[in-house]
Amino acid sequence: RNKHGRIVIAVIDDGPGIPEAQRERVKERFVRLEDSRSRPGSGLGLSLVTAIADLHRAKFKLGKGFGETEERPGLRSELIFPRHKG
């Protein structure tokens, strides 16, 4: 739980990351960044996470990960669920 009582699920790595200016864009269907166009995939993964987060009224945030270099800044993906009132 975070300081506001919301449940947070985070996955953090030290890979190539996603440039800050592109983090919202990659949540759209079929969007693939230039660096990933030569790799397999359809650009649906993060848009599916966004749709599932929306169904559960959660926020889906992308940020800087554990990386220590500019070339490999890493990525932090978070699902932040609303407080349960029950």
Helices and strands as residue ranges (DSSP letters): E 8-12, G 20-22, G 25-27, G 34-36, H 45-55, E 59-64, E 75-80
